[in-house]
Amino acid sequence: STLNVVRELIKKSPEEKDLPDDTITWAVMGDLLFRGIQNYVRAVFPHKKRLHEKLTPAEAKFNTLLGMCRVIIENFYGRMKKKFRIISNVFE
């Protein structure tokens, strides 16, 4: 199920076990526009193609699963913006 996919994607890696938070499964899901945020919070990004190389099958699968999760999140925010118009207004 999608929930199991999300749980697997946001599990901490062994290198992240020592991060100062109180959970083992959370992350910000972002795209390449959010590169750099991982310096401040735990983040999950799609793998980038390297020059003249293809993604490995594992990387391609990860990107597909991450994309599925992000669509759900984006649909949620789209519904919230439709329901509560103030969310989509720009503060001036």
N, CA, C and O atoms as CSV, one atom per row, in Angstrom:
chain,resi,resn,atom,element,x,y,z
A,1,SER,N,N,0.839,-1.187,0.000
A,1,SER,CA,C,0.000,0.000,0.000
A,1,SER,C,C,0.880,1.245,0.000
A,1,SER,O,O,2.075,1.172,0.283
A,2,THR,N,N,0.286,2.370,-0.316
A,2,THR,CA,C,1.034,3.628,-0.368
A,2,THR,C,C,1.598,3.993,0.993
A,2,THR,O,O,2.702,4.528,1.087
A,3,LEU,N,N,0.848,3.709,2.046
A,3,LEU,CA,C,1.339,4.029,3.384
A,3,LEU,C,C,2.623,3.263,3.697
A,3,LEU,O,O,3.546,3.818,4.293
A,4,ASN,N,N,2.686,2.007,3.303
A,4,ASN,CA,C,3.905,1.229,3.522
A,4,ASN,C,C,5.069,1.798,2.716
A,4,ASN,O,O,6.207,1.809,3.184
A,5,VAL,N,N,4.782,2.272,1.502
A,5,VAL,CA,C,5.815,2.879,0.670
A,5,VAL,C,C,6.356,4.116,1.360
A,5,VAL,O,O,7.569,4.312,1.432
A,6,VAL,N,N,5.457,4.954,1.870
A,6,VAL,CA,C,5.879,6.176,2.566
A,6,VAL,C,C,6.723,5.826,3.777
A,6,VAL,O,O,7.770,6.431,4.004
A,7,ARG,N,N,6.279,4.869,4.543
A,7,ARG,CA,C,7.052,4.469,5.736
A,7,ARG,C,C,8.455,4.027,5.368
A,7,ARG,O,O,9.418,4.344,6.066
A,8,GLU,N,N,8.570,3.290,4.264
A,8,GLU,CA,C,9.884,2.807,3.845
A,8,GLU,C,C,10.755,3.963,3.356
A,8,GLU,O,O,11.954,3.999,3.632
A,9,LEU,N,N,10.155,4.907,2.632
A,9,LEU,CA,C,10.925,6.022,2.084
A,9,LEU,C,C,11.480,6.940,3.162
A,9,LEU,O,O,12.569,7.492,3.004
A,10,ILE,N,N,10.743,7.110,4.261
A,10,ILE,CA,C,11.163,8.101,5.253
A,10,ILE,C,C,11.878,7.497,6.452
A,10,ILE,O,O,12.158,8.198,7.425
A,11,LYS,N,N,12.176,6.198,6.392
A,11,LYS,CA,C,12.981,5.611,7.470
A,11,LYS,C,C,14.353,6.248,7.492
A,11,LYS,O,O,14.932,6.547,6.448
A,12,LYS,N,N,14.855,6.446,8.667
A,12,LYS,CA,C,16.197,7.008,8.787
A,12,LYS,C,C,17.242,6.004,8.318
A,12,LYS,O,O,17.124,4.798,8.536
A,13,SER,N,N,18.256,6.537,7.675
A,13,SER,CA,C,19.387,5.699,7.286
A,13,SER,C,C,20.289,5.533,8.506
A,13,SER,O,O,20.141,6.268,9.482
A,14,PRO,N,N,21.215,4.585,8.469
A,14,PRO,CA,C,22.119,4.418,9.619
A,14,PRO,C,C,22.882,5.699,9.970
A,14,PRO,O,O,23.157,5.958,11.142
A,15,GLU,N,N,23.226,6.505,8.948
A,15,GLU,CA,C,23.953,7.749,9.212
A,15,GLU,C,C,23.078,8.773,9.934
A,15,GLU,O,O,23.593,9.665,10.607
A,16,GLU,N,N,21.766,8.646,9.796
A,16,GLU,CA,C,20.849,9.627,10.381
A,16,GLU,C,C,20.347,9.235,11.766
A,16,GLU,O,O,19.595,9.989,12.382
A,17,LYS,N,N,20.743,8.088,12.256
A,17,LYS,CA,C,20.242,7.603,13.548
A,17,LYS,C,C,20.569,8.558,14.694
A,17,LYS,O,O,19.830,8.607,15.677
A,18,ASP,N,N,21.650,9.310,14.588
A,18,ASP,CA,C,22.073,10.199,15.667
A,18,ASP,C,C,21.500,11.614,15.565
A,18,ASP,O,O,21.854,12.481,16.365
A,19,LEU,N,N,20.620,11.856,14.592
A,19,LEU,CA,C,20.020,13.184,14.492
A,19,LEU,C,C,19.217,13.486,15.753
A,19,LEU,O,O,18.551,12.601,16.290
A,20,PRO,N,N,19.274,14.743,16.233
A,20,PRO,CA,C,18.608,15.077,17.496
A,20,PRO,C,C,17.098,15.289,17.341
A,20,PRO,O,O,16.608,16.413,17.441
A,21,ASP,N,N,16.380,14.213,17.099
A,21,ASP,CA,C,14.924,14.280,17.107
A,21,ASP,C,C,14.412,13.034,17.810
A,21,ASP,O,O,15.191,12.146,18.158
A,22,ASP,N,N,13.126,12.970,18.014
A,22,ASP,CA,C,12.597,11.876,18.834
A,22,ASP,C,C,11.821,10.843,18.035
A,22,ASP,O,O,10.984,10.133,18.592
A,23,THR,N,N,12.082,10.749,16.759
A,23,THR,CA,C,11.367,9.776,15.953
A,23,THR,C,C,12.322,9.109,14.974
A,23,THR,O,O,13.400,9.628,14.686
A,24,ILE,N,N,11.914,7.962,14.473
A,24,ILE,CA,C,12.765,7.276,13.508
A,24,ILE,C,C,12.214,7.366,12.096
A,24,ILE,O,O,12.886,6.960,11.148
A,25,THR,N,N,10.994,7.894,11.937
A,25,THR,CA,C,10.420,7.968,10.596
A,25,THR,C,C,9.752,9.307,10.353
A,25,THR,O,O,8.568,9.473,10.648
A,26,TRP,N,N,10.480,10.240,9.829
A,26,TRP,CA,C,9.904,11.495,9.358
A,26,TRP,C,C,10.888,12.116,8.387
A,26,TRP,O,O,12.092,11.872,8.466
A,27,ALA,N,N,10.376,12.910,7.483
A,27,ALA,CA,C,11.240,13.612,6.540
A,27,ALA,C,C,10.417,14.620,5.761
A,27,ALA,O,O,9.201,14.488,5.628
A,28,VAL,N,N,11.090,15.609,5.261
A,28,VAL,CA,C,10.495,16.550,4.325
A,28,VAL,C,C,10.698,15.961,2.943
A,28,VAL,O,O,11.822,15.615,2.578
A,29,MET,N,N,9.618,15.841,2.162
A,29,MET,CA,C,9.751,15.353,0.797
A,29,MET,C,C,9.842,16.565,-0.104
A,29,MET,O,O,8.974,17.438,-0.065
A,30,GLY,N,N,10.870,16.628,-0.905
A,30,GLY,CA,C,11.036,17.777,-1.770
A,30,GLY,C,C,11.496,17.377,-3.153
A,30,GLY,O,O,11.802,16.213,-3.413
A,31,ASP,N,N,11.540,18.355,-4.034
A,31,ASP,CA,C,12.114,18.117,-5.343
A,31,ASP,C,C,13.442,18.874,-5.412
A,31,ASP,O,O,13.921,19.400,-4.408
A,32,LEU,N,N,14.009,18.919,-6.576
A,32,LEU,CA,C,15.354,19.495,-6.689
A,32,LEU,C,C,15.390,20.979,-6.350
A,32,LEU,O,O,16.461,21.520,-6.076
A,33,LEU,N,N,14.251,21.642,-6.362
A,33,LEU,CA,C,14.191,23.047,-5.973
A,33,LEU,C,C,14.543,23.250,-4.505
A,33,LEU,O,O,15.002,24.324,-4.116
A,34,PHE,N,N,14.329,22.223,-3.692
A,34,PHE,CA,C,14.551,22.339,-2.253
A,34,PHE,C,C,15.930,21.845,-1.825
A,34,PHE,O,O,16.176,21.673,-0.632
A,35,ARG,N,N,16.823,21.615,-2.769
A,35,ARG,CA,C,18.172,21.189,-2.403
A,35,ARG,C,C,18.776,22.198,-1.432
A,35,ARG,O,O,18.639,23.406,-1.626
A,36,GLY,N,N,19.427,21.722,-0.417
A,36,GLY,CA,C,20.010,22.592,0.595
A,36,GLY,C,C,19.230,22.560,1.889
A,36,GLY,O,O,19.777,22.844,2.955
A,37,ILE,N,N,17.952,22.215,1.807
A,37,ILE,CA,C,17.134,22.163,3.026
A,37,ILE,C,C,17.630,21.039,3.946
A,37,ILE,O,O,17.415,21.085,5.158
A,38,GLN,N,N,18.292,20.034,3.368
A,38,GLN,CA,C,18.780,18.921,4.182
A,38,GLN,C,C,19.863,19.359,5.157
A,38,GLN,O,O,20.242,18.598,6.048
A,39,ASN,N,N,20.361,20.574,4.997
A,39,ASN,CA,C,21.312,21.108,5.972
A,39,ASN,C,C,20.621,21.541,7.258
A,39,ASN,O,O,21.277,21.758,8.276
A,40,TYR,N,N,19.300,21.666,7.214
A,40,TYR,CA,C,18.545,22.155,8.368
A,40,TYR,C,C,17.547,21.138,8.910
A,40,TYR,O,O,17.310,21.088,10.117
A,41,VAL,N,N,16.967,20.333,8.039
A,41,VAL,CA,C,16.015,19.293,8.444
A,41,VAL,C,C,16.288,18.046,7.611
A,41,VAL,O,O,16.967,18.103,6.586
A,42,ARG,N,N,15.755,16.937,8.063
A,42,ARG,CA,C,15.902,15.695,7.311
A,42,ARG,C,C,15.020,15.773,6.071
A,42,ARG,O,O,13.840,16.109,6.176
A,43,ALA,N,N,15.570,15.469,4.903
A,43,ALA,CA,C,14.828,15.611,3.658
A,43,ALA,C,C,15.058,14.410,2.745
A,43,ALA,O,O,16.115,13.781,2.774
A,44,VAL,N,N,14.043,14.107,1.932
A,44,VAL,CA,C,14.112,13.027,0.959
A,44,VAL,C,C,13.915,13.648,-0.415
A,44,VAL,O,O,12.950,14.378,-0.642
A,45,PHE,N,N,14.837,13.356,-1.335
A,45,PHE,CA,C,14.782,13.897,-2.686
A,45,PHE,C,C,14.843,12.769,-3.708
A,45,PHE,O,O,15.332,11.678,-3.415
A,46,PRO,N,N,14.338,13.045,-4.920
A,46,PRO,CA,C,14.524,12.060,-5.991
A,46,PRO,C,C,15.996,12.028,-6.407
A,46,PRO,O,O,16.724,13.008,-6.250
A,47,HIS,N,N,16.413,10.887,-6.937
A,47,HIS,CA,C,17.789,10.775,-7.428
A,47,HIS,C,C,17.910,11.517,-8.751
A,47,HIS,O,O,16.999,11.481,-9.579
A,48,LYS,N,N,19.040,12.189,-8.945
A,48,LYS,CA,C,19.317,12.903,-10.187
A,48,LYS,C,C,20.107,12.005,-11.129
A,48,LYS,O,O,20.958,11.224,-10.704
A,49,LYS,N,N,19.804,12.135,-12.432
A,49,LYS,CA,C,20.624,11.429,-13.415
A,49,LYS,C,C,21.998,12.068,-13.445
A,49,LYS,O,O,22.131,13.291,-13.412
A,50,ARG,N,N,23.008,11.232,-13.509
A,50,ARG,CA,C,24.366,11.727,-13.635
A,50,ARG,C,C,24.681,11.916,-15.119
A,50,ARG,O,O,24.053,11.287,-15.970
A,51,LEU,N,N,25.616,12.748,-15.423
A,51,LEU,CA,C,25.982,13.040,-16.803
A,51,LEU,C,C,26.374,11.755,-17.535
A,51,LEU,O,O,27.257,11.029,-17.080
A,52,HIS,N,N,25.736,11.478,-18.644
A,52,HIS,CA,C,26.009,10.316,-19.504
A,52,HIS,C,C,25.751,8.981,-18.811
A,52,HIS,O,O,26.277,7.956,-19.244
A,53,GLU,N,N,24.970,8.974,-17.770
A,53,GLU,CA,C,24.635,7.719,-17.073
A,53,GLU,C,C,23.144,7.655,-16.812
A,53,GLU,O,O,22.480,8.680,-16.654
A,54,LYS,N,N,22.628,6.442,-16.768
A,54,LYS,CA,C,21.227,6.247,-16.421
A,54,LYS,C,C,21.127,5.984,-14.927
A,54,LYS,O,O,22.107,5.621,-14.275
A,55,LEU,N,N,19.917,6.175,-14.395
A,55,LEU,CA,C,19.676,5.804,-13.007
A,55,LEU,C,C,19.699,4.288,-12.890
A,55,LEU,O,O,19.327,3.585,-13.830
A,56,THR,N,N,20.126,3.792,-11.760
A,56,THR,CA,C,20.062,2.353,-11.530
A,56,THR,C,C,18.591,1.969,-11.377
A,56,THR,O,O,17.766,2.836,-11.087
A,57,PRO,N,N,18.238,0.699,-11.563
A,57,PRO,CA,C,16.846,0.297,-11.364
A,57,PRO,C,C,16.326,0.639,-9.959
A,57,PRO,O,O,15.160,1.003,-9.805
A,58,ALA,N,N,17.175,0.525,-8.948
A,58,ALA,CA,C,16.757,0.860,-7.576
A,58,ALA,C,C,16.469,2.353,-7.442
A,58,ALA,O,O,15.500,2.743,-6.791
A,59,GLU,N,N,17.314,3.196,-8.061
A,59,GLU,CA,C,17.098,4.639,-8.006
A,59,GLU,C,C,15.832,5.034,-8.758
A,59,GLU,O,O,15.074,5.890,-8.303
A,60,ALA,N,N,15.607,4.405,-9.913
A,60,ALA,CA,C,14.407,4.704,-10.698
A,60,ALA,C,C,13.153,4.298,-9.928
A,60,ALA,O,O,12.156,5.020,-9.936
A,61,LYS,N,N,13.204,3.148,-9.266
A,61,LYS,CA,C,12.053,2.691,-8.466
A,61,LYS,C,C,11.811,3.662,-7.307
A,61,LYS,O,O,10.669,4.025,-7.027
A,62,PHE,N,N,12.877,4.078,-6.641
A,62,PHE,CA,C,12.757,5.031,-5.545
A,62,PHE,C,C,12.092,6.313,-6.035
A,62,PHE,O,O,11.181,6.827,-5.385
A,63,ASN,N,N,12.540,6.833,-7.177
A,63,ASN,CA,C,11.959,8.064,-7.726
A,63,ASN,C,C,10.478,7.886,-8.041
A,63,ASN,O,O,9.680,8.788,-7.789
A,64,THR,N,N,10.105,6.738,-8.586
A,64,THR,CA,C,8.699,6.468,-8.898
A,64,THR,C,C,7.864,6.456,-7.631
A,64,THR,O,O,6.803,7.078,-7.577
A,65,LEU,N,N,8.340,5.750,-6.611
A,65,LEU,CA,C,7.600,5.665,-5.349
A,65,LEU,C,C,7.505,7.031,-4.673
A,65,LEU,O,O,6.456,7.394,-4.141
A,66,LEU,N,N,8.595,7.781,-4.697
A,66,LEU,CA,C,8.585,9.112,-4.105
A,66,LEU,C,C,7.600,10.013,-4.847
A,66,LEU,O,O,6.883,10.799,-4.228
A,67,GLY,N,N,7.569,9.898,-6.162
A,67,GLY,CA,C,6.634,10.674,-6.957
A,67,GLY,C,C,5.189,10.350,-6.613
A,67,GLY,O,O,4.345,11.244,-6.549
A,68,MET,N,N,4.902,9.066,-6.391
A,68,MET,CA,C,3.542,8.662,-6.001
A,68,MET,C,C,3.145,9.324,-4.688
A,68,MET,O,O,2.020,9.803,-4.542
A,69,CYS,N,N,4.051,9.347,-3.756
A,69,CYS,CA,C,3.774,9.960,-2.447
A,69,CYS,C,C,3.581,11.463,-2.583
A,69,CYS,O,O,2.689,12.038,-1.959
A,70,ARG,N,N,4.403,12.090,-3.387
A,70,ARG,CA,C,4.301,13.534,-3.552
A,70,ARG,C,C,3.001,13.946,-4.225
A,70,ARG,O,O,2.459,15.008,-3.920
A,71,VAL,N,N,2.494,13.123,-5.135
A,71,VAL,CA,C,1.218,13.433,-5.779
A,71,VAL,C,C,0.104,13.476,-4.745
A,71,VAL,O,O,-0.752,14.359,-4.791
A,72,ILE,N,N,0.109,12.539,-3.823
A,72,ILE,CA,C,-0.904,12.516,-2.761
A,72,ILE,C,C,-0.832,13.801,-1.946
A,72,ILE,O,O,-1.859,14.413,-1.654
A,73,ILE,N,N,0.364,14.206,-1.583
A,73,ILE,CA,C,0.553,15.422,-0.780
A,73,ILE,C,C,0.109,16.657,-1.564
A,73,ILE,O,O,-0.578,17.523,-1.024
A,74,GLU,N,N,0.501,16.737,-2.838
A,74,GLU,CA,C,0.121,17.885,-3.654
A,74,GLU,C,C,-1.391,17.956,-3.850
A,74,GLU,O,O,-1.964,19.045,-3.848
A,75,ASN,N,N,-2.039,16.807,-4.019
A,75,ASN,CA,C,-3.500,16.789,-4.143
A,75,ASN,C,C,-4.154,17.286,-2.857
A,75,ASN,O,O,-5.146,18.013,-2.905
A,76,PHE,N,N,-3.606,16.899,-1.717
A,76,PHE,CA,C,-4.135,17.362,-0.438
A,76,PHE,C,C,-4.064,18.879,-0.356
A,76,PHE,O,O,-5.054,19.529,-0.017
A,77,TYR,N,N,-2.901,19.452,-0.664
A,77,TYR,CA,C,-2.758,20.903,-0.588
A,77,TYR,C,C,-3.648,21.602,-1.612
A,77,TYR,O,O,-4.159,22.689,-1.343
A,78,GLY,N,N,-3.837,20.999,-2.773
A,78,GLY,CA,C,-4.744,21.580,-3.756
A,78,GLY,C,C,-6.165,21.639,-3.233
A,78,GLY,O,O,-6.859,22.636,-3.435
A,79,ARG,N,N,-6.607,20.587,-2.563
A,79,ARG,CA,C,-7.955,20.576,-1.974
A,79,ARG,C,C,-8.075,21.604,-0.852
A,79,ARG,O,O,-9.097,22.278,-0.725
A,80,MET,N,N,-7.027,21.719,-0.043
A,80,MET,CA,C,-7.052,22.701,1.042
A,80,MET,C,C,-7.126,24.118,0.482
A,80,MET,O,O,-7.867,24.951,1.004
A,81,LYS,N,N,-6.370,24.395,-0.569
A,81,LYS,CA,C,-6.400,25.725,-1.176
A,81,LYS,C,C,-7.776,26.031,-1.761
A,81,LYS,O,O,-8.239,27.170,-1.717
A,82,LYS,N,N,-8.419,25.009,-2.305
A,82,LYS,CA,C,-9.756,25.212,-2.876
A,82,LYS,C,C,-10.772,25.471,-1.774
A,82,LYS,O,O,-11.656,26.314,-1.921
A,83,LYS,N,N,-10.643,24.748,-0.677
A,83,LYS,CA,C,-11.594,24.878,0.428
A,83,LYS,C,C,-11.362,26.165,1.220
A,83,LYS,O,O,-12.314,26.857,1.582
A,84,PHE,N,N,-10.123,26.475,1.479
A,84,PHE,CA,C,-9.767,27.660,2.266
A,84,PHE,C,C,-8.967,28.603,1.378
A,84,PHE,O,O,-7.740,28.518,1.326
A,85,ARG,N,N,-9.642,29.483,0.692
A,85,ARG,CA,C,-9.000,30.348,-0.297
A,85,ARG,C,C,-7.893,31.214,0.281
A,85,ARG,O,O,-6.989,31.625,-0.446
A,86,ILE,N,N,-7.949,31.494,1.565
A,86,ILE,CA,C,-6.923,32.357,2.166
A,86,ILE,C,C,-5.535,31.728,2.032
A,86,ILE,O,O,-4.534,32.444,2.003
A,87,ILE,N,N,-5.467,30.414,1.953
A,87,ILE,CA,C,-4.175,29.730,1.819
A,87,ILE,C,C,-3.506,30.124,0.513
A,87,ILE,O,O,-2.281,30.233,0.460
A,88,SER,N,N,-4.289,30.343,-0.548
A,88,SER,CA,C,-3.689,30.632,-1.850
A,88,SER,C,C,-3.449,32.121,-2.080
A,88,SER,O,O,-2.885,32.497,-3.107
A,89,ASN,N,N,-3.862,32.968,-1.153
A,89,ASN,CA,C,-3.607,34.406,-1.301
A,89,ASN,C,C,-2.171,34.726,-0.930
A,89,ASN,O,O,-1.612,34.156,0.007
A,90,VAL,N,N,-1.582,35.650,-1.682
A,90,VAL,CA,C,-0.224,36.093,-1.389
A,90,VAL,C,C,-0.318,37.225,-0.368
A,90,VAL,O,O,-1.094,38.165,-0.536
A,91,PHE,N,N,0.481,37.121,0.687
A,91,PHE,CA,C,0.486,38.155,1.716
A,91,PHE,C,C,1.260,39.357,1.219
A,91,PHE,O,O,2.395,39.229,0.760
A,92,GLU,N,N,0.655,40.509,1.308
A,92,GLU,CA,C,1.331,41.739,0.847
A,92,GLU,C,C,1.506,42.709,1.983
A,92,GLU,O,O,2.051,43.795,1.789
